[in-house]
Amino acid sequence: MTEAEARELVAGSPWRRLVVIGDGAANGVGEPVEGFGRKPWADRVATVLRTVCPGLAYINLGRRDVLAADVRARQLAKALALRPTLAVIACGGTDVLGEPFDAYAVEIELSRMIGPLRDTGCTVLTMGVPDISCSEPAVAQRKAEVRYRVRLLAERTEAISLRHGALYVDLARRPVSPGPSPWSSNAPYLNGRGHAIAAAAVIRVLGLLGKCS
């Protein structure tokens, strides 16, 4: 996606305050890739939105290695206090890699975050965890199990998002076009190319909302 295409998609954006909460998927620090840099997906989205709303306020509360329950307990109140008009929830990856894993428990935590944000009139967007099973060598010994968990959580996240009237970005089942790996080499996190792919997916969903409103 080019910068011009991204700007066109979000033209007329109604959002003035963007808040991102979540785990390492939200925090978004990854390795640089030639041609893509290392800029996190959320920063890329904020940059695009600022082309049509120069005064956009943006804060990212995401932290690495936290469970969905911790995101709700430690970040939700702060997010609500900022009175966002657009909030993105990106978590579940830490839960997927943990033991035990309870998809239903993560779904409940997501519901307890989406609901209060939606009650304020805020647009909420959730993200399916990218397919961590492809992030060699981090999960080499658990690939099939992790892939199953990622897909299961994606289904639960999409369902609970739709139930609350939230937007959903499906990174879990999104095929990656040929090219450099989207994964950092030393951890199950996206690199610069992966962040560019994630940002484009978010912009497309936000753009579709604008065209339907």
Salt bridges, closest charged atoms under 4 A:
GLU3 OE1 - ARG7 NH1 3.98
GLU99 OE2 - ARG142 NH2 3.21
GLU99 OE2 - ARG149 NH2 3.03
GLU107 OE1 - ARG156 NH1 3.30
GLU107 OE2 - ARG163 NH2 3.97
GLU109 OE1 - ARG72 NE 2.40
GLU109 OE2 - ARG112 NH1 3.86
ASP131 OD2 - ARG147 NE 3.09
ASP131 OD2 - ARG151 NH2 3.88
GLU136 OE2 - LYS143 NZ 3.72
GLU145 OE1 - ARG142 NE 3.83
GLU145 OE2 - ARG149 NH2 2.64
GLU158 OE1 - ARG173 NH2 3.08
ASP170 OD2 - ARG173 NE 2.89
